[in-house]
Amino acid sequence: MDDRLAAIASVARLAITFVAASLLVSCAVIKLNHDGTNSIEHSGGAETGEELAGRACAKARALRAEVVSTVKKDGNAPQGKERYVTTFRCIY
């Protein structure tokens, strides 16, 4: 019984670690700005920013997202490690 419990605990620990690592790698942060816009920091380019803005506005039950701009956060970041900031507003 103890061996079986240890095996289940090991698998559960592995699953929790995998989920936590997935969340950390693919996370994006949405910031509410004072001027009625929102900003989201993400990896990927303008297309990814538009998709994330659309998903955020859909969760807020808006009709659509209007992307104001997408800029690279750090121009000196190595290839594949770039972060972008997309500024958008939700249209209700």
Secondary structure as UniProt FT lines:
FT   HELIX           2..25
FT   STRAND          29..32
FT   TURN            34..35
FT   STRAND          38..42
FT   HELIX           46..59
FT   TURN            60..61
FT   STRAND          64..72
FT   TURN            75..76
FT   TURN            79..80
FT   STRAND          84..91
//
